[in-house]
């Protein structure tokens, strides 16, 4: 047999070859290592641990190191108890790290999750270890145990024999019952920082005699998202993909990423509102193999980086960043406002989901870039109002003393008119206060044995009080009032009125008021329905707001805009808002504003 095919010569992936074997080898988990070290040195060793964190941060590896530390023993017998200092392999170390020691039992709870599996543990835990100091049970993905299995484990977990220890690992800590968690010492393993991952990968590259560009390592570290195992797997893949020195270009091609410099160029084009350049750049990156959703994801990541850099300049010293990212990122952070960055971030987040769900991802990505570029240099609604007000004061339209701007149009209602351009952010304005609705029901007394109804609006309100939604809706939509007298109601009906409406109304009026009512269908046209009156009132308010000079100025500033609603501004009662000044009102979500 050829030596290259023998098991001893078989290739081992980097994630296994460089798996930590001591606490000193663990990276990014300093708090946990310090706590365990202090516990071992003081002899305060718990009976159970639970390790939680995302995939690849070292949960199972830490469990094996714990088992090794608990059972560390040298052939000369110089070590007599658990220790975290393990400079050389002990009697049991090799077997424990290879998961073949009789006294260290590893169980995958995903496939052994029944109550019978836990009962087997309860039966075996009573017996002393064969050769080691402690019998250690490692349960991986412990959250997969059934409810009955967890219950069966509780008693043993709380009062295990002195020679037994338990180590649980899980990615879903919330699925573990609190009764189990309360019996364990918990450690949350953190995602490893990208800079630390780059340093770790660089050390492995030196040991493997592999030439690799720093930018390639930075790309791998970012793609791993804090997982050491994922970073090593990606590095392994990059080595095979490059078949030589690992370059950033190879990693980008392997991961379907865009060139970081070109992503920054695309970001600059968007911020300059250069749509043609942005679309050309997107097409070029797509032609070289970059995925449209990944391009938008990189744009969102860079937007987030610039935002953080604007707030905390020190993050620009991160070694996982390229020099281009640092230099140009600082430049953007100085020039761009927080408003522009926040709006771009929100629009990109929404755009990424659109691209992922679209059957034509490139076209969807192009439309996202068009929207961002179009909105990049647009002022916010409050800036538009402020600039128009400044212009008015400069033209002498106002006195030197600050005075509220009032509408000249015949608008009697204090309302908020929303000016909404198609494809651009909306402007929200407030006009004059609205009076109480014209059909406001009056308060009625229910203490009398019989009840008088003085108006049709009061009749509709009574139907609402009785929770008769169907009748209330029919009165508002299908009934035109001709006249109403005490005990007699004359009405005209719309074509959509139910056939039984008159009879039903007569009976219900008798039940509600305690007296007989005559309901007559008249040949007269009658007044408009309550719904028609309300719609006419809304149209009147819109027309009045549209005639306001300030609203007209905003409509002119945003071609294609339209008023979509009129409402009282927050905190202003409609009945007392007659003479309120026209004020600006912000919606607070620039991305959503731009989309509508």
GUDOMI-175111 format. One record per residue (C-alpha): residue number from 1; residue in one letter; x, z, y negated. Coordinates in pm, whole numbers. Layout:
% GUDOMI-175111
> NUM;A;X;Z;Y
...
This chain:
% GUDOMI-175111
> 1;X;0;0;0
> 2;X;120;-82;-349
> 3;X;223;224;-551
> 4;X;7;111;-841
> 5;X;-305;155;-628
> 6;X;-226;500;-492
> 7;X;-427;795;-628
> 8;X;-116;953;-779
> 9;X;-51;638;-981
> 10;X;-415;588;-1085
> 11;X;-470;570;-1458
> 12;X;-627;876;-1620
> 13;X;-829;825;-1934
> 14;X;-702;1004;-2243
> 15;X;-1002;1237;-2257
> 16;X;-901;1383;-1920
> 17;X;-526;1353;-1955
> 18;X;-520;1548;-2282
> 19;X;-794;1794;-2201
> 20;X;-697;2138;-2340
> 21;X;-585;2393;-2082
> 22;X;-527;2695;-2309
> 23;X;-690;2841;-2617
> 24;X;-392;2720;-2821
> 25;X;-476;2362;-2728
> 26;X;-830;2380;-2864
> 27;X;-866;2216;-3206
> 28;X;-1124;2288;-3473
> 29;X;-1260;2606;-3310
> 30;X;-1042;2871;-3472
> 31;X;-1321;3124;-3527
> 32;X;-1420;3124;-3159
> 33;X;-1060;3145;-3039
> 34;X;-989;3440;-3269
> 35;X;-1300;3629;-3153
> 36;X;-1224;3576;-2784
> 37;X;-858;3671;-2831
> 38;X;-950;3995;-3004
> 39;X;-1207;4076;-2734
> 40;X;-952;4024;-2456
> 41;X;-683;4228;-2631
> 42;X;-921;4519;-2691
> 43;X;-1077;4501;-2346
> 44;X;-1427;4437;-2490
> 45;X;-1510;4147;-2258
> 46;X;-1884;4067;-2231
> 47;X;-2056;3983;-1905
> 48;X;-2183;3646;-2032
> 49;X;-2111;3381;-2294
> 50;X;-2322;3093;-2418
> 51;X;-2142;2797;-2579
> 52;X;-2341;2552;-2788
> 53;X;-2256;2242;-2989
> 54;X;-2282;1864;-2993
> 55;X;-2136;1650;-2716
> 56;X;-1760;1635;-2684
> 57;X;-1659;1940;-2891
> 58;X;-1522;2131;-2589
> 59;X;-1797;2344;-2436
> 60;X;-1714;2284;-2068
> 61;X;-1341;2286;-2142
> 62;X;-1373;2623;-2315
> 63;X;-1569;2756;-2018
> 64;X;-1286;2660;-1781
> 65;X;-1024;2811;-2012
> 66;X;-1228;3133;-2017
> 67;X;-1237;3133;-1635
> 68;X;-861;3076;-1627
> 69;X;-797;3355;-1880
> 70;X;-1015;3600;-1688
> 71;X;-826;3530;-1364
> 72;X;-475;3465;-1501
> 73;X;-217;3597;-1258
> 74;X;151;3520;-1204
> 75;X;313;3511;-859
> 76;X;532;3810;-941
> 77;X;228;4022;-1027
> 78;X;345;4094;-1382
> 79;X;-2;4017;-1527
> 80;X;-260;4275;-1423
> 81;X;-561;4188;-1636
> 82;X;-736;3917;-1838
> 83;X;-525;3761;-2112
> 84;X;-544;3473;-2357
> 85;X;-166;3421;-2346
> 86;X;-98;3175;-2064
> 87;X;244;3016;-2123
> 88;X;276;2879;-1768
> 89;X;41;2793;-1486
> 90;X;-67;3097;-1290
> 91;X;-170;3137;-929
> 92;X;-528;3017;-986
> 93;X;-490;2798;-1295
> 94;X;-450;2455;-1138
> 95;X;-747;2497;-907
> 96;X;-967;2630;-1186
> 97;X;-885;2345;-1425
> 98;X;-955;2094;-1147
> 99;X;-1292;2260;-1065
> 100;X;-1200;2338;-704
> 101;X;-1151;2714;-706
> 102;X;-1374;2910;-468
> 103;X;-1439;3190;-715
> 104;X;-1517;2970;-1014
> 105;X;-1851;2807;-944
> 106;X;-1955;2521;-1174
> 107;X;-2319;2415;-1156
> 108;X;-2494;2133;-1340
> 109;X;-2824;2285;-1446
> 110;X;-2967;1940;-1509
> 111;X;-2972;1869;-1134
> 112;X;-2987;2227;-1005
> 113;X;-3264;2367;-1221
> 114;X;-3505;2523;-972
> 115;X;-3571;2886;-907
> 116;X;-3419;2847;-558
> 117;X;-3086;2745;-712
> 118;X;-3083;3058;-926
> 119;X;-3183;3275;-628
> 120;X;-2880;3140;-443
> 121;X;-2664;3258;-736
> 122;X;-2831;3601;-730
> 123;X;-2760;3634;-359
> 124;X;-2398;3521;-381
> 125;X;-2303;3718;-693
> 126;X;-2314;4046;-502
> 127;X;-2013;3953;-291
> 128;X;-1662;4013;-422
> 129;X;-1439;3718;-516
> 130;X;-1226;3567;-243
> 131;X;-890;3568;-418
> 132;X;-937;3584;-795
> 133;X;-999;3882;-1022
> 134;X;-1350;3768;-1126
> 135;X;-1616;3545;-983
> 136;X;-1711;3315;-1272
> 137;X;-2032;3109;-1283
> 138;X;-2029;2813;-1524
> 139;X;-2373;2660;-1585
> 140;X;-2356;2335;-1780
> 141;X;-2663;2213;-1974
> 142;X;-2827;2547;-1905
> 143;X;-3131;2457;-2118
> 144;X;-3245;2233;-1831
> 145;X;-3330;2532;-1611
> 146;X;-3700;2579;-1545
> 147;X;-3889;2876;-1686
> 148;X;-3906;3042;-1345
> 149;X;-3532;2988;-1297
> 150;X;-3455;3157;-1630
> 151;X;-3677;3451;-1535
> 152;X;-3504;3482;-1198
> 153;X;-3167;3497;-1375
> 154;X;-3253;3769;-1625
> 155;X;-3196;4079;-1413
> 156;X;-2863;3959;-1273
> 157;X;-2752;3846;-1617
> 158;X;-2825;4183;-1773
> 159;X;-2664;4395;-1500
> 160;X;-2418;4177;-1308
> 161;X;-2165;4329;-1067
> 162;X;-1838;4424;-1238
> 163;X;-1658;4135;-1069
> 164;X;-1898;3862;-1201
> 165;X;-1899;3675;-1531
> 166;X;-2130;3399;-1659
> 167;X;-2051;3113;-1898
> 168;X;-2336;2889;-2015
> 169;X;-2297;2560;-2203
> 170;X;-2575;2371;-2379
> 171;X;-2640;2109;-2643
> 172;X;-2996;2234;-2696
> 173;X;-2965;2601;-2782
> 174;X;-3325;2621;-2906
> 175;X;-3453;2545;-2557
> 176;X;-3280;2851;-2412
> 177;X;-3518;3152;-2401
> 178;X;-3436;3429;-2644
> 179;X;-3436;3675;-2352
> 180;X;-3135;3492;-2211
> 181;X;-2958;3451;-2547
> 182;X;-2991;3823;-2620
> 183;X;-2791;3900;-2304
> 184;X;-2502;3669;-2396
> 185;X;-2231;3649;-2657
> 186;X;-2296;3323;-2843
> 187;X;-2038;3081;-2983
> 188;X;-2134;2775;-3188
> 189;X;-1864;2512;-3145
> 190;X;-1835;2308;-3462
> 191;X;-1783;1936;-3508
> 192;X;-1413;1869;-3557
> 193;X;-1318;1755;-3906
> 194;X;-1215;1388;-3934
> 195;X;-876;1477;-4084
> 196;X;-801;1705;-3788
> 197;X;-910;1435;-3545
> 198;X;-674;1185;-3711
> 199;X;-385;1430;-3674
> 200;X;-477;1493;-3309
> 201;X;-497;1122;-3230
> 202;X;-166;1059;-3405
> 203;X;3;1318;-3183
> 204;X;-140;1158;-2870
> 205;X;-30;813;-2988
> 206;X;326;943;-3026
> 207;X;322;1091;-2676
> 208;X;189;765;-2533
> 209;X;442;559;-2735
> 210;X;161;357;-2893
> 211;X;195;201;-3236
> 212;X;-121;251;-3437
> 213;X;-215;201;-3802
> 214;X;-334;514;-3987
> 215;X;-644;329;-4104
> 216;X;-732;248;-3742
> 217;X;-719;619;-3657
> 218;X;-935;697;-3960
> 219;X;-1198;447;-3842
> 220;X;-1198;597;-3493
> 221;X;-1225;953;-3628
> 222;X;-1520;862;-3849
> 223;X;-1697;678;-3566
> 224;X;-1653;982;-3335
> 225;X;-1859;1200;-3575
> 226;X;-1672;1520;-3494
> 227;X;-1654;1474;-3115
> 228;X;-1302;1503;-2971
> 229;X;-1404;1340;-2643
> 230;X;-1566;1048;-2823
> 231;X;-1257;997;-3038
> 232;X;-1032;987;-2732
> 233;X;-1267;748;-2552
> 234;X;-1274;517;-2855
> 235;X;-895;538;-2885
> 236;X;-864;446;-2518
> 237;X;-1094;151;-2576
> 238;X;-902;43;-2886
> 239;X;-571;46;-2697
> 240;X;-716;-182;-2430
> 241;X;-883;-403;-2691
> 242;X;-568;-450;-2896
> 243;X;-332;-503;-2599
> 244;X;-46;-397;-2825
> 245;X;-22;-220;-3160
> 246;X;-363;-83;-3258
> 247;X;-460;-225;-3595
> 248;X;-754;-141;-3818
> 249;X;-876;-498;-3782
> 250;X;-894;-456;-3403
> 251;X;-1094;-132;-3434
> 252;X;-1337;-288;-3680
> 253;X;-1391;-581;-3447
> 254;X;-1441;-348;-3152
> 255;X;-1693;-127;-3331
> 256;X;-1866;-405;-3524
> 257;X;-1762;-248;-3854
> 258;X;-1701;-426;-4180
> 259;X;-1365;-413;-4356
> 260;X;-1363;-94;-4562
> 261;X;-1218;-275;-4862
> 262;X;-1486;-541;-4837
> 263;X;-1755;-274;-4816
> 264;X;-1622;-130;-5142
> 265;X;-1623;-481;-5292
> 266;X;-1986;-518;-5188
> 267;X;-2068;-179;-5342
> 268;X;-1905;-287;-5668
> 269;X;-2104;-611;-5675
> 270;X;-2428;-415;-5630
> 271;X;-2341;-170;-5905
> 272;X;-2264;-462;-6136
> 273;X;-2597;-622;-6044
> 274;X;-2407;-933;-5927
> 275;X;-2662;-1048;-5668
> 276;X;-2492;-1379;-5584
> 277;X;-2158;-1213;-5513
> 278;X;-2324;-938;-5308
> 279;X;-2512;-1187;-5090
> 280;X;-2200;-1399;-5036
> 281;X;-2002;-1091;-4936
> 282;X;-2272;-984;-4691
> 283;X;-2279;-1331;-4534
> 284;X;-1900;-1339;-4502
> 285;X;-1892;-1000;-4331
> 286;X;-2176;-1103;-4101
> 287;X;-1990;-1423;-4006
> 288;X;-1685;-1217;-3906
> 289;X;-1896;-1014;-3662
> 290;X;-2017;-718;-3867
> 291;X;-2368;-596;-3791
> 292;X;-2604;-595;-4096
> 293;X;-2729;-244;-4020
> 294;X;-2368;-123;-3986
> 295;X;-2282;-280;-4321
> 296;X;-2566;-95;-4490
> 297;X;-2462;221;-4307
> 298;X;-2107;182;-4442
> 299;X;-2249;126;-4791
> 300;X;-2457;444;-4760
> 301;X;-2151;635;-4637
> 302;X;-1942;515;-4931
> 303;X;-2225;597;-5173
> 304;X;-2235;947;-5029
> 305;X;-1858;975;-5060
> 306;X;-1861;870;-5427
> 307;X;-2141;1119;-5497
> 308;X;-1949;1403;-5335
> 309;X;-1633;1295;-5515
> 310;X;-1819;1314;-5844
> 311;X;-1917;1673;-5771
> 312;X;-1606;1793;-5584
> 313;X;-1302;1579;-5678
> 314;X;-1081;1762;-5427
> 315;X;-1239;1585;-5129
> 316;X;-1047;1273;-5232
> 317;X;-738;1428;-5068
> 318;X;-884;1388;-4716
> 319;X;-622;1220;-4494
> 320;X;-892;1030;-4304
> 321;X;-950;825;-4620
> 322;X;-758;513;-4706
> 323;X;-573;480;-5035
> 324;X;-825;216;-5146
> 325;X;-1113;455;-5083
> 326;X;-945;731;-5281
> 327;X;-851;518;-5581
> 328;X;-1164;310;-5616
> 329;X;-1388;601;-5515
> 330;X;-1253;812;-5803
> 331;X;-1306;519;-6039
> 332;X;-1670;477;-5932
> 333;X;-1730;852;-5951
> 334;X;-1617;848;-6314
> 335;X;-1819;546;-6423
> 336;X;-2146;577;-6227
> 337;X;-2416;827;-6315
> 338;X;-2572;1060;-6062
> 339;X;-2904;884;-6120
> 340;X;-2764;546;-6009
> 341;X;-2590;693;-5704
> 342;X;-2896;887;-5593
> 343;X;-3118;581;-5631
> 344;X;-2876;362;-5432
> 345;X;-2856;625;-5157
> 346;X;-3232;650;-5118
> 347;X;-3280;274;-5118
> 348;X;-3005;228;-4857
> 349;X;-3156;490;-4629
> 350;X;-3488;314;-4638
> 351;X;-3322;-26;-4606
> 352;X;-3127;71;-4293
> 353;X;-3447;151;-4104
> 354;X;-3600;-176;-4224
> 355;X;-3303;-376;-4095
> 356;X;-3303;-196;-3759
> 357;X;-3673;-268;-3708
> 358;X;-3665;-626;-3834
> 359;X;-3654;-931;-3610
> 360;X;-3429;-1095;-3871
> 361;X;-3178;-823;-3961
> 362;X;-2960;-1040;-4187
> 363;X;-3254;-1151;-4401
> 364;X;-3380;-793;-4421
> 365;X;-3035;-672;-4527
> 366;X;-3017;-940;-4796
> 367;X;-3351;-829;-4939
> 368;X;-3228;-468;-4948
> 369;X;-2922;-575;-5146
> 370;X;-3137;-778;-5385
> 371;X;-3351;-473;-5458
> 372;X;-3051;-248;-5511
> 373;X;-2872;-494;-5738
> 374;X;-3188;-558;-5939
> 375;X;-3248;-186;-5989
> 376;X;-2885;-89;-6049
> 377;X;-2880;-152;-6424
> 378;X;-3244;-70;-6496
> 379;X;-3312;238;-6708
> 380;X;-3525;519;-6576
> 381;X;-3879;559;-6716
> 382;X;-3776;853;-6934
> 383;X;-3488;650;-7079
> 384;X;-3728;366;-7163
> 385;X;-3963;605;-7342
> 386;X;-3674;773;-7524
> 387;X;-3529;442;-7640
> 388;X;-3867;318;-7761
> 389;X;-3928;643;-7944
> 390;X;-3585;623;-8107
> 391;X;-3659;266;-8217
> 392;X;-3991;372;-8363
> 393;X;-3829;653;-8561
> 394;X;-3558;416;-8682
> 395;X;-3825;179;-8816
> 396;X;-3993;456;-9009
> 397;X;-4293;464;-8781
> 398;X;-4270;841;-8774
> 399;X;-4202;1103;-9036
> 400;X;-3873;1289;-9048
> 401;X;-4035;1586;-8883
> 402;X;-4090;1542;-8511
> 403;X;-4452;1453;-8450
> 404;X;-4637;1373;-8131
> 405;X;-4698;1004;-8065
> 406;X;-5070;934;-8052
> 407;X;-5253;640;-7913
> 408;X;-5430;408;-8156
> 409;X;-5650;262;-7886
> 410;X;-5999;395;-7833
> 411;X;-5890;608;-7539
> 412;X;-6079;935;-7524
> 413;X;-5925;1060;-7204
> 414;X;-5596;1243;-7159
> 415;X;-5460;1052;-6870
> 416;X;-5146;950;-6698
> 417;X;-5107;576;-6683
> 418;X;-4865;451;-6426
> 419;X;-4691;131;-6529
> 420;X;-4557;-28;-6217
> 421;X;-4339;-341;-6219
> 422;X;-4330;-554;-5910
> 423;X;-3977;-510;-5769
> 424;X;-3858;-264;-6037
> 425;X;-3900;113;-6095
> 426;X;-4234;228;-6231
> 427;X;-4279;400;-6562
> 428;X;-4525;686;-6575
> 429;X;-4689;763;-6910
> 430;X;-4952;1008;-7026
> 431;X;-5217;915;-7281
> 432;X;-5499;1117;-7432
> 433;X;-5691;1386;-7237
> 434;X;-5994;1290;-7033
> 435;X;-6322;1470;-7091
> 436;X;-6502;1623;-6803
> 437;X;-6648;1361;-6568
> 438;X;-6970;1221;-6707
> 439;X;-7157;1327;-6397
> 440;X;-7029;1684;-6386
> 441;X;-7294;1897;-6209
> 442;X;-7423;2203;-6386
> 443;X;-7409;2544;-6228
> 444;X;-7727;2625;-6040
> 445;X;-7879;2949;-5932
> 446;X;-7968;2995;-5567
> 447;X;-8120;3337;-5590
> 448;X;-8476;3210;-5656
> 449;X;-8716;3132;-5368
> 450;X;-8775;2785;-5518
> 451;X;-8523;2569;-5698
> 452;X;-8574;2334;-5991
> 453;X;-8368;2017;-6032
> 454;X;-8329;1896;-6388
> 455;X;-8101;1594;-6341
> 456;X;-7997;1339;-6083
> 457;X;-7639;1467;-6100
> 458;X;-7767;1813;-6009
> 459;X;-7946;1662;-5710
> 460;X;-7622;1502;-5588
> 461;X;-7440;1831;-5638
> 462;X;-7708;2011;-5433
> 463;X;-7650;1769;-5144
> 464;X;-7281;1857;-5164
> 465;X;-7358;2230;-5163
> 466;X;-7568;2182;-4849
> 467;X;-7270;1997;-4691
> 468;X;-7484;1691;-4626
> 469;X;-7204;1437;-4670
> 470;X;-7413;1140;-4557
> 471;X;-7693;1204;-4806
> 472;X;-7451;1277;-5091
> 473;X;-7266;951;-5026
> 474;X;-7594;754;-5011
> 475;X;-7715;903;-5342
> 476;X;-7389;808;-5515
> 477;X;-7356;461;-5362
> 478;X;-7710;327;-5297
> 479;X;-7948;494;-5547
> 480;X;-8020;382;-5906
> 481;X;-8213;643;-6103
> 482;X;-8530;527;-6282
> 483;X;-8666;869;-6382
> 484;X;-8670;1227;-6259
> 485;X;-8945;1477;-6335
> 486;X;-9024;1815;-6187
> 487;X;-9124;1741;-5827
> 488;X;-9114;1360;-5867
> 489;X;-8822;1118;-5829
> 490;X;-8842;745;-5903
> 491;X;-8550;536;-5783
> 492;X;-8437;182;-5717
> 493;X;-8229;105;-5410
> 494;X;-7924;-107;-5344
> 495;X;-7935;-358;-5059
> 496;X;-7695;-137;-4860
> 497;X;-7933;164;-4864
> 498;X;-8049;291;-4520
> 499;X;-8413;217;-4439
> 500;X;-8493;582;-4378
> 501;X;-8335;703;-4701
> 502;X;-8660;768;-4892
> 503;X;-8825;966;-4612
> 504;X;-8510;1162;-4535
> 505;X;-8457;1244;-4903
> 506;X;-8816;1364;-4946
> 507;X;-8791;1596;-4645
> 508;X;-8452;1736;-4742
> 509;X;-8559;1798;-5102
> 510;X;-8850;2005;-4969
> 511;X;-8615;2204;-4744
> 512;X;-8355;2258;-5015
> 513;X;-8586;2350;-5306
> 514;X;-8872;2521;-5125
> 515;X;-9134;2283;-5273
> 516;X;-9278;1938;-5204
> 517;X;-9124;1632;-5372
> 518;X;-9262;1283;-5424
> 519;X;-8993;1016;-5385
> 520;X;-9105;672;-5508
> 521;X;-8925;335;-5497
> 522;X;-8975;170;-5836
> 523;X;-8972;-200;-5929
> 524;X;-8763;-120;-6239
> 525;X;-8387;-187;-6215
> 526;X;-8289;170;-6303
> 527;X;-7951;299;-6419
> 528;X;-7627;200;-6247
> 529;X;-7530;402;-5942
> 530;X;-7301;700;-5991
> 531;X;-7021;514;-5817
> 532;X;-7060;214;-6046
> 533;X;-7055;445;-6349
> 534;X;-6735;610;-6229
> 535;X;-6567;274;-6172
> 536;X;-6671;157;-6517
> 537;X;-6524;474;-6667
> 538;X;-6192;411;-6489
> 539;X;-6184;55;-6618
> 540;X;-6253;182;-6970
> 541;X;-5965;429;-6945
> 542;X;-5727;158;-6822
> 543;X;-5828;-76;-7103
> 544;X;-5777;199;-7358
> 545;X;-5434;293;-7221
> 546;X;-5328;-71;-7202
> 547;X;-5398;-108;-7574
> 548;X;-5162;178;-7660
> 549;X;-4851;44;-7847
> 550;X;-4608;249;-7638
> 551;X;-4762;130;-7312
> 552;X;-4752;-225;-7441
> 553;X;-4380;-183;-7515
> 554;X;-4311;-64;-7159
> 555;X;-4514;-353;-7014
> 556;X;-4308;-593;-7220
> 557;X;-3986;-425;-7104
> 558;X;-4081;-471;-6736
> 559;X;-4226;-822;-6687
> 560;X;-4488;-834;-6415
> 561;X;-4572;-465;-6443
> 562;X;-4928;-343;-6415
> 563;X;-5120;-18;-6468
> 564;X;-5231;107;-6128
> 565;X;-5384;446;-6212
> 566;X;-5491;668;-6501
> 567;X;-5501;1044;-6460
> 568;X;-5457;1365;-6659
> 569;X;-5097;1489;-6664
> 570;X;-5016;1809;-6468
> 571;X;-5125;2130;-6639
> 572;X;-5356;1967;-6896
> 573;X;-5729;2038;-6842
> 574;X;-5926;1717;-6873
> 575;X;-6186;1874;-7101
> 576;X;-5928;2005;-7349
> 577;X;-5694;1705;-7355
> 578;X;-5863;1503;-7628
> 579;X;-5577;1502;-7877
> 580;X;-5273;1534;-7653
> 581;X;-4971;1320;-7753
> 582;X;-4842;1038;-7539
> 583;X;-4564;1181;-7324
> 584;X;-4322;1062;-7057
> 585;X;-4375;1169;-6701
> 586;X;-4114;1129;-6423
> 587;X;-4200;1069;-6059
> 588;X;-3867;1203;-5931
> 589;X;-3815;944;-5655
> 590;X;-3641;638;-5790
> 591;X;-3611;467;-5453
> 592;X;-3982;497;-5378
> 593;X;-4064;388;-5732
> 594;X;-3855;76;-5690
> 595;X;-4022;-12;-5362
> 596;X;-4383;-4;-5485
